[in-house]
């Protein structure tokens, strides 16, 4: 069976065209209609009669809508055209390729979802035949099924195969973490050579020259030579961002960690004290203490006076916040000024820069 786009070429909302140069900031839903706003807070479409707006990347929105009494997933372009697919899952484009999933019946009562890839011209370059498929990163993507697994190139050809029971992560900064048949983690280069490791219980990707690695339940960080730079001392660890990483230890329980912050040499910036955190971005981080969120700098100084019920990380000078008492919902600047408001009656809000549902 071939899986091709059902090109509808319809203009949403009374033939209103998107600007081709638009940079969307967020989408929100009021009643049954979706609105999209840009970085100036301007609504860039008429209300959209869609089921969901799920994400945005590389000029395409991932959307769903009811079509012929069925829920369909597809892509919406900045010129207002919708292309619905007959896939059961679509993910945002990365490097011009999107993961697509299709359900296959294995018995009367069960199905299995298999994954492939579509390019941004609507061509299905890799038919759905993998049990899992990751987004492309560094021009390679991890895929696996029952009989083969490893890394494919953007033509869908295997560039590097791993053993049947190995598991891999995507390449980042020229290296990828993987686990062997015994469940030990190490790192390979793009030639498939094991460069170091196979002595960790877990390992993440390299970000800013550091990767978190777990030994006997505790996380530390290595550099790109495999040297342990930050000792195994933490039950929880996030990746580095803006030169800092949040690390955690159990609080009242393992399910309620307390978070601190380290720099790239491993020095702690303050004690374990926060109940939840967002990664540092543009010199600020949102941290939760009790029921309120606030913004701090790396020295744990509260930078913005107002505290919030919800707060997200900064990107391009804006961060989403919500304060029920002050009736604030929208995007602030690093000084705490509310620059872009979102109506309080919005039932769903998607930050399209992070592709994250914030309400």
PyMOL commands that set and color helices and strands:
alter all, ss='L'
color gray80, all
select helices_A, chain A and resi 12-15
alter helices_A, ss='H'
color red, helices_A
select strands_A, chain A and resi 6-11+24-30+33-38+52-57+60-67+70-77+81-84+89-90+97-107+110-119+124-130+132-133+141-144+149-152+158-162+167-168+176-179+185-188+194-200+202-203+211-215+218-222+228-234+236-237+244-250+257-263+268-274+276-277+285-289+292-296+310-311+319-323+328-332+338-341+348-351+356-357
alter strands_A, ss='S'
color yellow, strands_A
deselect
rebuild
show_as cartoon
